[in-house]
Each structure stands twice: as structure tokens, then as C-alpha cells.
Amino acid sequence: MEISIMQAILLALVSGFCFSGALLGIYTNRVIVLSFFVGLILGDVQTGLMMGAIGELAFMGFGVGAGGTVPPNPLGPGVVGTIMAITLKNQGITPESALALSYPFAVLFQLIQTFLYTLSASTPEAAKKAIRDGKYKLFTFYSHGTFLGFFITGAVIAFAAAYSLDAFRAFVDLIPEQLVTALSIAGGLLPAIGFATILSVMVTKEVIPYIILGYIAVSFLDLPVMAIALVGLVFALIDYNNKQDNKEVIQEIEEGEEYGI
């Protein structure tokens, strides 16, 4: 599959917006969002959503910074990984192997993002000085400088990835078939590891029965995702109603004690 100049421009604009949108707190810099738009532009939404789904599962753990650690950047699997999964599908690249191949890019892009934050560290003081000096156009530039920097960086990354297909193909051709299979297996394990990482923080003794029930539903009952989600909704509603009933009972007891009953 070849990417046209118009598709490359659309990828650049969408990726720039999504990357810079993280500064606005609208969560556009997520793997599922990036992969969906890349799949939509390249005409393969199904592969894009598959890539976004396994990327999100992996980033449940790997995409959360703990302490002073810096997580990989979602642009790696969201843009580069999805482009590889769609355009190199005929060469045996699956979403799982594309996820594994995209992680070095994710680390590189995070270094670039850290560099952008470093460059923008002095802009608040520069903006204040521009206000004091009455240079309002310069103030506007400083106020939007970080956003513009992120937009341009995201656009350049996506455009470069779109026009690196020949390099991607040559790279994949050099990889032995056995290694591609191994990367697919490793990429399939990454979401499980990411999910386990986040569970290690969230799991409490109260939710362990629900985790076991979910495992039974997937592994033994072979229920689809929607059915499992509805089962989870049922238990969530039961838990919510029980808590509301307990609150009413506690309130009645407190009112009775207040009136000496």
C-alpha cells in the first residue's frame, strides 16, 4: 500500500492536533484516538482500532509514570505503529508485531517531548515581561509557543513516518520470519503486562472476586467483550444499590438517636 501526498498531509495535521491537544487536557494524545484517525485516513479503520486497542491495554501500565519515571509516548504505537500495521500487512506485520516494533519510536518521541518542555520552561517569564513592556503580539506568541511547538512536532513526525514506507519495508525485509513471529508473540504479551502492571496498583481484596469472574467469563465461557461489560454493569449496579441502602439505614439510625428513639 502506498500513502498519497494528501493522506500524508492529513496524517500530519491530525497528529499535530492530537499531540498538542494533550496540553489542553482533552486526551487526544491517546493511542486509541491516534490509531483511529490514522486508520480512517488510510482506509483501514478496523486495523487502526485493533492497533489502538492493544496499544491502550499496554499503555495502561507502561503509559503511567511512577515516581520520577517517564513513560513512552503514545505517538509511537498510535502513529508509527498503526502506519506499519496497515501498510505492511501484506508482509506479515500484525498489530501485535507493529506494537513491539513501535516501542523504540515511543521512547524516542518521549525524549523529544521532554526537550520541548525544556525549551518552553522560560516562556511564562518571557510572557510576563512582554506584558510589562506592552508588547502584546510577543505575549501572544509566547502564550501559544508551546502549543505550536507540539503541533509542529507531531505533524513532522507523522509526515516523516508516512514517507518512510520504503525504509520500513526494507527494515521488515531484513527481519527473519521467525523473528517477526516472535515479535507478534511479544507484542501480544505487552498488553497483558501493561494490564497486570496497572492491576498491581489497583487490586484490593474487594475486587479480586470480580477479576476471577472476568477471567472465567473470558477463558472458560468464551463470552464476547460486550457481554462481559454488561455482566460488569450488573455487579456495579448491585454494589451501588447496596451502598445506597446502607446509607439510608445509617441515616435512619442517626435520626433515631437524635430524637432519643
C-alpha atoms as an extended CHARMM CRD file, in Angstrom:
* protein
*
       261  EXT
         1         1  MET       CA              0.0000000000        0.0000000000        0.0000000000  PROA      1               0.0000000000
         2         2  GLU       CA              1.2180000000        3.4950000000       -0.8690000000  PROA      2               0.0000000000
         3         3  ILE       CA              0.4240000000        6.6960000000        1.0150000000  PROA      3               0.0000000000
         4         4  SER       CA             -0.5150000000        9.6690000000       -1.1610000000  PROA      4               0.0000000000
         5         5  ILE       CA              0.6410000000       13.2290000000       -0.5220000000  PROA      5               0.0000000000
         6         6  MET       CA             -2.8750000000       14.2060000000        0.5690000000  PROA      6               0.0000000000
         7         7  GLN       CA             -3.0200000000       11.3360000000        3.0640000000  PROA      7               0.0000000000
         8         8  ALA       CA              0.4260000000       12.3340000000        4.3970000000  PROA      8               0.0000000000
         9         9  ILE       CA             -0.7490000000       15.9400000000        4.8760000000  PROA      9               0.0000000000
        10        10  LEU       CA             -3.9330000000       14.7860000000        6.6440000000  PROA      10              0.0000000000
        11        11  LEU       CA             -1.8800000000       12.4900000000        8.8850000000  PROA      11              0.0000000000
        12        12  ALA       CA              0.4080000000       15.4020000000        9.7390000000  PROA      12              0.0000000000
        13        13  LEU       CA             -2.4720000000       17.7630000000       10.5810000000  PROA      13              0.0000000000
        14        14  VAL       CA             -4.3710000000       15.2110000000       12.6760000000  PROA      14              0.0000000000
        15        15  SER       CA             -1.2680000000       14.0290000000       14.5220000000  PROA      15              0.0000000000
        16        16  GLY       CA             -0.1980000000       17.6000000000       15.2160000000  PROA      16              0.0000000000
        17        17  PHE       CA             -3.6140000000       18.4290000000       16.6410000000  PROA      17              0.0000000000
        18        18  CYS       CA             -3.7910000000       15.2490000000       18.7250000000  PROA      18              0.0000000000
        19        19  PHE       CA             -0.2450000000       15.6790000000       20.0860000000  PROA      19              0.0000000000
        20        20  SER       CA             -0.7480000000       19.3300000000       21.0210000000  PROA      20              0.0000000000
        21        21  GLY       CA             -4.2710000000       18.6360000000       22.2990000000  PROA      21              0.0000000000
        22        22  ALA       CA             -2.7270000000       16.9290000000       25.3240000000  PROA      22              0.0000000000
        23        23  LEU       CA             -1.7610000000       20.4230000000       26.5430000000  PROA      23              0.0000000000
        24        24  LEU       CA             -5.4470000000       21.3640000000       26.5410000000  PROA      24              0.0000000000
        25        25  GLY       CA             -6.4050000000       18.3740000000       28.6900000000  PROA      25              0.0000000000
        26        26  ILE       CA             -8.6850000000       16.8160000000       26.0440000000  PROA      26              0.0000000000
        27        27  TYR       CA             -6.8630000000       13.4430000000       25.9490000000  PROA      27              0.0000000000
        28        28  THR       CA             -6.3410000000       13.4030000000       22.1860000000  PROA      28              0.0000000000
        29        29  ASN       CA             -2.8060000000       12.1250000000       22.7320000000  PROA      29              0.0000000000
        30        30  ARG       CA             -4.0430000000        8.5780000000       23.3130000000  PROA      30              0.0000000000
        31        31  VAL       CA             -3.1610000000        5.5110000000       21.2690000000  PROA      31              0.0000000000
        32        32  ILE       CA             -6.8040000000        4.6750000000       20.5050000000  PROA      32              0.0000000000
        33        33  VAL       CA             -7.5100000000        8.2070000000       19.2290000000  PROA      33              0.0000000000
        34        34  LEU       CA             -4.3580000000        8.4170000000       17.1100000000  PROA      34              0.0000000000
        35        35  SER       CA             -4.7970000000        4.9020000000       15.7000000000  PROA      35              0.0000000000
        36        36  PHE       CA             -8.4300000000        5.5320000000       14.8030000000  PROA      36              0.0000000000
        37        37  PHE       CA             -7.6430000000        8.6710000000       12.8120000000  PROA      37              0.0000000000
        38        38  VAL       CA             -4.6550000000        7.0270000000       11.1030000000  PROA      38              0.0000000000
        39        39  GLY       CA             -6.8500000000        4.0690000000       10.1420000000  PROA      39              0.0000000000
        40        40  LEU       CA             -9.5970000000        6.4010000000        8.9220000000  PROA      40              0.0000000000
        41        41  ILE       CA             -7.1970000000        8.3780000000        6.7140000000  PROA      41              0.0000000000
        42        42  LEU       CA             -5.5250000000        5.2550000000        5.3200000000  PROA      42              0.0000000000
        43        43  GLY       CA             -8.8490000000        3.4960000000        4.7150000000  PROA      43              0.0000000000
        44        44  ASP       CA             -8.4440000000        0.6680000000        7.2420000000  PROA      44              0.0000000000
        45        45  VAL       CA            -10.3320000000        1.6110000000       10.3820000000  PROA      45              0.0000000000
        46        46  GLN       CA            -10.5220000000       -1.9940000000       11.5670000000  PROA      46              0.0000000000
        47        47  THR       CA             -6.7390000000       -2.4130000000       11.7440000000  PROA      47              0.0000000000
        48        48  GLY       CA             -6.4530000000        1.0510000000       13.2550000000  PROA      48              0.0000000000
        49        49  LEU       CA             -8.8670000000        0.1860000000       16.0590000000  PROA      49              0.0000000000
        50        50  MET       CA             -7.1420000000       -3.1630000000       16.6360000000  PROA      50              0.0000000000
        51        51  MET       CA             -3.8240000000       -1.3490000000       16.9850000000  PROA      51              0.0000000000
        52        52  GLY       CA             -5.3950000000        1.2550000000       19.2500000000  PROA      52              0.0000000000
        53        53  ALA       CA             -6.9910000000       -1.3730000000       21.4870000000  PROA      53              0.0000000000
        54        54  ILE       CA             -3.8290000000       -3.3820000000       22.1490000000  PROA      54              0.0000000000
        55        55  GLY       CA             -1.8490000000       -0.1460000000       22.4650000000  PROA      55              0.0000000000
        56        56  GLU       CA             -4.2310000000        1.1840000000       25.1150000000  PROA      56              0.0000000000
        57        57  LEU       CA             -4.0320000000       -2.0680000000       27.0770000000  PROA      57              0.0000000000
        58        58  ALA       CA             -0.2350000000       -1.8930000000       27.0190000000  PROA      58              0.0000000000
        59        59  PHE       CA             -0.2340000000        1.7850000000       27.9900000000  PROA      59              0.0000000000
        60        60  MET       CA             -2.4760000000        1.0800000000       30.9800000000  PROA      60              0.0000000000
        61        61  GLY       CA              0.7610000000        0.1390000000       32.7270000000  PROA      61              0.0000000000
        62        62  PHE       CA              3.5840000000        1.4350000000       30.5480000000  PROA      62              0.0000000000
        63        63  GLY       CA              1.9080000000        4.7740000000       29.8710000000  PROA      63              0.0000000000
        64        64  VAL       CA              1.7030000000        5.7570000000       33.5280000000  PROA      64              0.0000000000
        65        65  GLY       CA              4.7300000000        7.4350000000       35.0590000000  PROA      65              0.0000000000
        66        66  ALA       CA              5.5860000000        6.1570000000       38.5260000000  PROA      66              0.0000000000
        67        67  GLY       CA              7.6870000000        8.4530000000       40.6680000000  PROA      67              0.0000000000
        68        68  GLY       CA             10.3270000000       10.0930000000       38.5050000000  PROA      68              0.0000000000
        69        69  THR       CA              9.9710000000        7.7160000000       35.5690000000  PROA      69              0.0000000000
        70        70  VAL       CA              8.8220000000        8.9950000000       32.1760000000  PROA      70              0.0000000000
        71        71  PRO       CA              6.5070000000        6.7170000000       30.1580000000  PROA      71              0.0000000000
        72        72  PRO       CA              6.8950000000        6.1210000000       26.3970000000  PROA      72              0.0000000000
        73        73  ASN       CA              4.9970000000        8.4680000000       24.0980000000  PROA      73              0.0000000000
        74        74  PRO       CA              1.7130000000        7.2730000000       22.5120000000  PROA      74              0.0000000000
        75        75  LEU       CA              2.7950000000        8.7060000000       19.1450000000  PROA      75              0.0000000000
        76        76  GLY       CA              4.9690000000        5.5960000000       18.7430000000  PROA      76              0.0000000000
        77        77  PRO       CA              2.2420000000        2.9350000000       18.5410000000  PROA      77              0.0000000000
        78        78  GLY       CA             -0.5100000000        5.4330000000       17.6930000000  PROA      78              0.0000000000
        79        79  VAL       CA              1.0740000000        6.8200000000       14.5250000000  PROA      79              0.0000000000
        80        80  VAL       CA              4.1860000000        4.8700000000       13.5240000000  PROA      80              0.0000000000
        81        81  GLY       CA              2.8750000000        1.5140000000       14.7370000000  PROA      81              0.0000000000
        82        82  THR       CA             -0.5050000000        1.9500000000       13.0600000000  PROA      82              0.0000000000
        83        83  ILE       CA              1.0710000000        3.0310000000        9.7680000000  PROA      83              0.0000000000
        84        84  MET       CA              3.2680000000       -0.0680000000        9.8680000000  PROA      84              0.0000000000
        85        85  ALA       CA              0.3520000000       -2.3570000000       10.7630000000  PROA      85              0.0000000000
        86        86  ILE       CA             -1.7520000000       -1.0640000000        7.8630000000  PROA      86              0.0000000000
        87        87  THR       CA              0.8050000000       -0.5600000000        5.1010000000  PROA      87              0.0000000000
        88        88  LEU       CA              2.9400000000       -3.6380000000        5.8370000000  PROA      88              0.0000000000
        89        89  LYS       CA              0.0530000000       -6.0210000000        6.4570000000  PROA      89              0.0000000000
        90        90  ASN       CA              0.9190000000       -7.9930000000        3.3070000000  PROA      90              0.0000000000
        91        91  GLN       CA              4.4730000000       -8.5170000000        4.5970000000  PROA      91              0.0000000000
        92        92  GLY       CA              3.2810000000      -10.3460000000        7.6850000000  PROA      92              0.0000000000
        93        93  ILE       CA              3.2430000000       -7.3940000000       10.0970000000  PROA      93              0.0000000000
        94        94  THR       CA              0.3700000000       -7.7780000000       12.5590000000  PROA      94              0.0000000000
        95        95  PRO       CA             -0.8330000000       -5.1640000000       15.0730000000  PROA      95              0.0000000000
        96        96  GLU       CA              0.9830000000       -7.1490000000       17.7790000000  PROA      96              0.0000000000
        97        97  SER       CA              4.3320000000       -7.0970000000       15.9530000000  PROA      97              0.0000000000
        98        98  ALA       CA              3.8030000000       -3.4450000000       14.9820000000  PROA      98              0.0000000000
        99        99  LEU       CA              3.2650000000       -2.6360000000       18.6640000000  PROA      99              0.0000000000
       100       100  ALA       CA              6.5910000000       -4.2680000000       19.5680000000  PROA      100             0.0000000000
       101       101  LEU       CA              8.4130000000       -2.5340000000       16.6830000000  PROA      101             0.0000000000
       102       102  SER       CA              6.9610000000        0.8690000000       17.5890000000  PROA      102             0.0000000000
       103       103  TYR       CA              8.2120000000        0.9730000000       21.1840000000  PROA      103             0.0000000000
       104       104  PRO       CA             11.7020000000        2.3070000000       20.3280000000  PROA      104             0.0000000000
       105       105  PHE       CA              9.9470000000        5.1590000000       18.4990000000  PROA      105             0.0000000000
       106       106  ALA       CA              7.7410000000        5.7440000000       21.5330000000  PROA      106             0.0000000000
       107       107  VAL       CA             10.8160000000        6.1740000000       23.7420000000  PROA      107             0.0000000000
       108       108  LEU       CA             12.4560000000        8.4950000000       21.1740000000  PROA      108             0.0000000000
       109       109  PHE       CA              9.3430000000       10.6590000000       20.8860000000  PROA      109             0.0000000000
       110       110  GLN       CA              9.1640000000       10.9650000000       24.6680000000  PROA      110             0.0000000000
       111       111  LEU       CA             12.7080000000       12.3280000000       24.6640000000  PROA      111             0.0000000000
       112       112  ILE       CA             11.6160000000       14.8460000000       22.0350000000  PROA      112             0.0000000000
       113       113  GLN       CA              8.6300000000       15.8330000000       24.1810000000  PROA      113             0.0000000000
       114       114  THR       CA             10.8800000000       16.3290000000       27.2100000000  PROA      114             0.0000000000
       115       115  PHE       CA             13.1340000000       18.5290000000       25.0510000000  PROA      115             0.0000000000
       116       116  LEU       CA             10.0990000000       20.6120000000       24.0200000000  PROA      116             0.0000000000
       117       117  TYR       CA              9.0980000000       21.0970000000       27.6500000000  PROA      117             0.0000000000
       118       118  THR       CA             12.6690000000       22.1830000000       28.4230000000  PROA      118             0.0000000000
       119       119  LEU       CA             12.6120000000       24.7550000000       25.6240000000  PROA      119             0.0000000000
       120       120  SER       CA              9.2720000000       26.0930000000       26.8580000000  PROA      120             0.0000000000
       121       121  ALA       CA             10.3040000000       26.3700000000       30.5060000000  PROA      121             0.0000000000
       122       122  SER       CA             11.1790000000       30.0630000000       30.1880000000  PROA      122             0.0000000000
       123       123  THR       CA              8.0860000000       31.1440000000       28.2420000000  PROA      123             0.0000000000
       124       124  PRO       CA              5.9410000000       32.1190000000       31.2980000000  PROA      124             0.0000000000
       125       125  GLU       CA              8.5180000000       34.6460000000       32.4600000000  PROA      125             0.0000000000
       126       126  ALA       CA              9.0410000000       35.8590000000       28.8860000000  PROA      126             0.0000000000
       127       127  ALA       CA              5.2850000000       36.3250000000       28.5050000000  PROA      127             0.0000000000
       128       128  LYS       CA              5.1080000000       38.3330000000       31.7520000000  PROA      128             0.0000000000
       129       129  LYS       CA              7.9480000000       40.5590000000       30.5720000000  PROA      129             0.0000000000
       130       130  ALA       CA              6.2010000000       41.1040000000       27.2300000000  PROA      130             0.0000000000
       131       131  ILE       CA              3.0610000000       42.2290000000       29.1040000000  PROA      131             0.0000000000
       132       132  ARG       CA              5.0380000000       44.6220000000       31.2510000000  PROA      132             0.0000000000
       133       133  ASP       CA              6.7130000000       46.0830000000       28.1550000000  PROA      133             0.0000000000
       134       134  GLY       CA              3.4070000000       46.4150000000       26.3280000000  PROA      134             0.0000000000
       135       135  LYS       CA              4.4530000000       44.0060000000       23.5720000000  PROA      135             0.0000000000
       136       136  TYR       CA              1.1540000000       42.1950000000       23.2370000000  PROA      136             0.0000000000
       137       137  LYS       CA              1.9180000000       40.4360000000       19.9520000000  PROA      137             0.0000000000
       138       138  LEU       CA              5.0650000000       38.9980000000       21.5130000000  PROA      138             0.0000000000
       139       139  PHE       CA              2.9740000000       37.9660000000       24.5300000000  PROA      139             0.0000000000
       140       140  THR       CA              0.5580000000       36.1210000000       22.2180000000  PROA      140             0.0000000000
       141       141  PHE       CA              3.4790000000       34.3270000000       20.5840000000  PROA      141             0.0000000000
       142       142  TYR       CA              4.9130000000       33.2130000000       23.9290000000  PROA      142             0.0000000000
       143       143  SER       CA              1.4620000000       32.1610000000       25.1730000000  PROA      143             0.0000000000
       144       144  HSD       CA              0.9350000000       29.8700000000       22.2000000000  PROA      144             0.0000000000
       145       145  GLY       CA              4.5660000000       28.8730000000       21.6960000000  PROA      145             0.0000000000
       146       146  THR       CA              4.3850000000       25.5300000000       23.4890000000  PROA      146             0.0000000000
       147       147  PHE       CA              1.1700000000       24.5620000000       21.7130000000  PROA      147             0.0000000000
       148       148  LEU       CA              2.6440000000       25.4790000000       18.3190000000  PROA      148             0.0000000000
       149       149  GLY       CA              5.8190000000       23.5660000000       19.1250000000  PROA      149             0.0000000000
       150       150  PHE       CA              3.8600000000       20.4280000000       19.9530000000  PROA      150             0.0000000000
       151       151  PHE       CA              1.6680000000       20.8070000000       16.8620000000  PROA      151             0.0000000000
       152       152  ILE       CA              4.6330000000       21.1940000000       14.5170000000  PROA      152             0.0000000000
       153       153  THR       CA              6.4890000000       18.2860000000       16.1530000000  PROA      153             0.0000000000
       154       154  GLY       CA              3.5080000000       15.9380000000       15.8920000000  PROA      154             0.0000000000
       155       155  ALA       CA              2.9350000000       16.9510000000       12.2820000000  PROA      155             0.0000000000
       156       156  VAL       CA              6.5830000000       16.4330000000       11.3050000000  PROA      156             0.0000000000
       157       157  ILE       CA              6.7040000000       13.0030000000       12.9970000000  PROA      157             0.0000000000
       158       158  ALA       CA              3.5640000000       11.8020000000       11.1850000000  PROA      158             0.0000000000
       159       159  PHE       CA              4.6610000000       13.2110000000        7.8140000000  PROA      159             0.0000000000
       160       160  ALA       CA              8.0980000000       11.6220000000        8.1720000000  PROA      160             0.0000000000
       161       161  ALA       CA              6.5510000000        8.2800000000        9.1430000000  PROA      161             0.0000000000
       162       162  ALA       CA              4.2280000000        8.4180000000        6.1150000000  PROA      162             0.0000000000
       163       163  TYR       CA              7.1570000000        8.9980000000        3.7910000000  PROA      163             0.0000000000
       164       164  SER       CA              9.3590000000        6.3340000000        5.3910000000  PROA      164             0.0000000000
       165       165  LEU       CA              7.4710000000        3.3790000000        3.9450000000  PROA      165             0.0000000000
       166       166  ASP       CA             10.3960000000        2.3020000000        1.8000000000  PROA      166             0.0000000000
       167       167  ALA       CA             12.6480000000        2.3260000000        4.8430000000  PROA      167             0.0000000000
       168       168  PHE       CA             10.0440000000        0.3870000000        6.8400000000  PROA      168             0.0000000000
       169       169  ARG       CA              9.6950000000       -2.1820000000        4.0570000000  PROA      169             0.0000000000
       170       170  ALA       CA             13.4660000000       -2.6040000000        3.7500000000  PROA      170             0.0000000000
       171       171  PHE       CA             13.7330000000       -2.9680000000        7.5170000000  PROA      171             0.0000000000
       172       172  VAL       CA             10.9620000000       -5.5850000000        7.6540000000  PROA      172             0.0000000000
       173       173  ASP       CA             12.5050000000       -7.4950000000        4.7450000000  PROA      173             0.0000000000
       174       174  LEU       CA             15.7100000000       -7.8210000000        6.7730000000  PROA      174             0.0000000000
       175       175  ILE       CA             13.8500000000       -9.3730000000        9.6980000000  PROA      175             0.0000000000
       176       176  PRO       CA             13.6830000000      -13.2010000000        9.5670000000  PROA      176             0.0000000000
       177       177  GLU       CA             10.2100000000      -14.6890000000        9.5180000000  PROA      177             0.0000000000
       178       178  GLN       CA             10.8370000000      -16.3990000000       12.8550000000  PROA      178             0.0000000000
       179       179  LEU       CA             11.6920000000      -13.0570000000       14.4420000000  PROA      179             0.0000000000
       180       180  VAL       CA              8.5090000000      -11.4740000000       13.0600000000  PROA      180             0.0000000000
       181       181  THR       CA              6.5510000000      -14.3210000000       14.6710000000  PROA      181             0.0000000000
       182       182  ALA       CA              8.4200000000      -13.7580000000       17.9290000000  PROA      182             0.0000000000
       183       183  LEU       CA              7.6600000000      -10.0290000000       17.7740000000  PROA      183             0.0000000000
       184       184  SER       CA              3.9760000000      -10.8280000000       17.2490000000  PROA      184             0.0000000000
       185       185  ILE       CA              4.0040000000      -13.0270000000       20.3550000000  PROA      185             0.0000000000
       186       186  ALA       CA              5.8910000000      -10.3840000000       22.3580000000  PROA      186             0.0000000000
       187       187  GLY       CA              3.5320000000       -7.6890000000       21.1360000000  PROA      187             0.0000000000
       188       188  GLY       CA              0.5980000000       -9.8260000000       22.2320000000  PROA      188             0.0000000000
       189       189  LEU       CA              2.1240000000      -10.1190000000       25.7020000000  PROA      189             0.0000000000
       190       190  LEU       CA              2.7110000000       -6.3590000000       26.0920000000  PROA      190             0.0000000000
       191       191  PRO       CA             -0.9930000000       -5.5520000000       26.6810000000  PROA      191             0.0000000000
       192       192  ALA       CA             -1.1810000000       -8.3320000000       29.2800000000  PROA      192             0.0000000000
       193       193  ILE       CA              1.9180000000       -6.9730000000       31.0380000000  PROA      193             0.0000000000
       194       194  GLY       CA              0.5720000000       -3.4260000000       30.9250000000  PROA      194             0.0000000000
       195       195  PHE       CA             -2.7930000000       -4.5730000000       32.2990000000  PROA      195             0.0000000000
       196       196  ALA       CA             -1.0490000000       -6.5540000000       35.0450000000  PROA      196             0.0000000000
       197       197  THR       CA              1.0680000000       -3.5130000000       35.9300000000  PROA      197             0.0000000000
       198       198  ILE       CA             -1.9670000000       -1.3150000000       36.4830000000  PROA      198             0.0000000000
       199       199  LEU       CA             -3.7780000000       -4.0940000000       38.3570000000  PROA      199             0.0000000000
       200       200  SER       CA             -0.8440000000       -4.3830000000       40.7650000000  PROA      200             0.0000000000
       201       201  VAL       CA             -1.6920000000       -0.8500000000       41.8910000000  PROA      201             0.0000000000
       202       202  MET       CA             -5.4990000000       -1.0080000000       41.7570000000  PROA      202             0.0000000000
       203       203  VAL       CA             -6.2820000000       -4.5140000000       43.0210000000  PROA      203             0.0000000000
       204       204  THR       CA             -7.7580000000       -4.8000000000       46.5040000000  PROA      204             0.0000000000
       205       205  LYS       CA             -9.3080000000       -7.7730000000       48.2620000000  PROA      205             0.0000000000
       206       206  GLU       CA            -12.7770000000       -6.3840000000       47.4930000000  PROA      206             0.0000000000
       207       207  VAL       CA            -12.3190000000       -6.5440000000       43.7010000000  PROA      207             0.0000000000
       208       208  ILE       CA            -10.4580000000       -9.8770000000       43.4650000000  PROA      208             0.0000000000
       209       209  PRO       CA            -13.7310000000      -11.8850000000       43.0970000000  PROA      209             0.0000000000
       210       210  TYR       CA            -14.7080000000       -9.7220000000       40.1150000000  PROA      210             0.0000000000
       211       211  ILE       CA            -11.3000000000      -10.2630000000       38.4950000000  PROA      211             0.0000000000
       212       212  ILE       CA            -11.6590000000      -14.0230000000       38.9070000000  PROA      212             0.0000000000
       213       213  LEU       CA            -15.1840000000      -13.8600000000       37.4700000000  PROA      213             0.0000000000
       214       214  GLY       CA            -13.9100000000      -11.8890000000       34.4680000000  PROA      214             0.0000000000
       215       215  TYR       CA            -11.1770000000      -14.4590000000       33.8760000000  PROA      215             0.0000000000
       216       216  ILE       CA            -13.7400000000      -17.2760000000       33.9710000000  PROA      216             0.0000000000
       217       217  ALA       CA            -16.0170000000      -15.3970000000       31.5630000000  PROA      217             0.0000000000
       218       218  VAL       CA            -13.1850000000      -14.9210000000       29.0460000000  PROA      218             0.0000000000
       219       219  SER       CA            -11.2200000000      -18.1580000000       29.3710000000  PROA      219             0.0000000000
       220       220  PHE       CA            -13.9000000000      -20.7550000000       30.0600000000  PROA      220             0.0000000000
       221       221  LEU       CA            -17.2450000000      -19.2740000000       28.9800000000  PROA      221             0.0000000000
       222       222  ASP       CA            -15.7520000000      -17.5460000000       25.9080000000  PROA      222             0.0000000000
       223       223  LEU       CA            -18.1190000000      -14.5800000000       26.2590000000  PROA      223             0.0000000000
       224       224  PRO       CA            -17.7210000000      -11.5920000000       23.9140000000  PROA      224             0.0000000000
       225       225  VAL       CA            -16.4490000000       -8.2760000000       25.2730000000  PROA      225             0.0000000000
       226       226  MET       CA            -19.9040000000       -6.6600000000       25.2240000000  PROA      226             0.0000000000
       227       227  ALA       CA            -21.3980000000       -9.5000000000       27.2790000000  PROA      227             0.0000000000
       228       228  ILE       CA            -18.5770000000       -9.2080000000       29.8390000000  PROA      228             0.0000000000
       229       229  ALA       CA            -19.1080000000       -5.4380000000       30.0200000000  PROA      229             0.0000000000
       230       230  LEU       CA            -22.8200000000       -5.9750000000       30.6990000000  PROA      230             0.0000000000
       231       231  VAL       CA            -22.0300000000       -8.5100000000       33.4300000000  PROA      231             0.0000000000
       232       232  GLY       CA            -19.7140000000       -5.9290000000       34.9850000000  PROA      232             0.0000000000
       233       233  LEU       CA            -22.5050000000       -3.3380000000       34.7490000000  PROA      233             0.0000000000
       234       234  VAL       CA            -24.8590000000       -5.6700000000       36.6160000000  PROA      234             0.0000000000
       235       235  PHE       CA            -22.4180000000       -6.0680000000       39.5080000000  PROA      235             0.0000000000
       236       236  ALA       CA            -21.6980000000       -2.3220000000       39.5180000000  PROA      236             0.0000000000
       237       237  LEU       CA            -25.4220000000       -1.5530000000       39.8290000000  PROA      237             0.0000000000
       238       238  ILE       CA            -25.8320000000       -4.1410000000       42.6050000000  PROA      238             0.0000000000
       239       239  ASP       CA            -22.9080000000       -2.6370000000       44.5170000000  PROA      239             0.0000000000
       240       240  TYR       CA            -24.2460000000        0.8910000000       44.0030000000  PROA      240             0.0000000000
       241       241  ASN       CA            -27.7570000000       -0.0230000000       45.2100000000  PROA      241             0.0000000000
       242       242  ASN       CA            -26.3680000000       -1.8300000000       48.2620000000  PROA      242             0.0000000000
       243       243  LYS       CA            -24.3250000000        1.2300000000       49.2190000000  PROA      243             0.0000000000
       244       244  GLN       CA            -27.3830000000        3.4740000000       48.8050000000  PROA      244             0.0000000000
       245       245  ASP       CA            -29.4420000000        1.1460000000       51.0310000000  PROA      245             0.0000000000
       246       246  ASN       CA            -26.6840000000        1.1540000000       53.6530000000  PROA      246             0.0000000000
       247       247  LYS       CA            -26.6030000000        4.9590000000       53.6000000000  PROA      247             0.0000000000
       248       248  GLU       CA            -30.3660000000        5.1000000000       54.1680000000  PROA      248             0.0000000000
       249       249  VAL       CA            -30.1500000000        2.6400000000       57.0750000000  PROA      249             0.0000000000
       250       250  ILE       CA            -27.3030000000        4.6200000000       58.6780000000  PROA      250             0.0000000000
       251       251  GLN       CA            -29.2460000000        7.8590000000       58.2000000000  PROA      251             0.0000000000
       252       252  GLU       CA            -32.3610000000        6.3730000000       59.8600000000  PROA      252             0.0000000000
       253       253  ILE       CA            -30.2820000000        5.1410000000       62.8150000000  PROA      253             0.0000000000
       254       254  GLU       CA            -28.6630000000        8.5680000000       63.2510000000  PROA      254             0.0000000000
       255       255  GLU       CA            -32.0580000000       10.2990000000       63.0990000000  PROA      255             0.0000000000
       256       256  GLY       CA            -33.4290000000        7.8600000000       65.6880000000  PROA      256             0.0000000000
       257       257  GLU       CA            -30.5430000000        8.5570000000       68.0290000000  PROA      257             0.0000000000
       258       258  GLU       CA            -31.0510000000       12.2970000000       67.5480000000  PROA      258             0.0000000000
       259       259  TYR       CA            -34.6770000000       12.0980000000       68.7300000000  PROA      259             0.0000000000
       260       260  GLY       CA            -33.8890000000        9.6660000000       71.5390000000  PROA      260             0.0000000000
       261       261  ILE       CA            -35.5720000000        6.6870000000       69.8910000000  PROA      261             0.0000000000
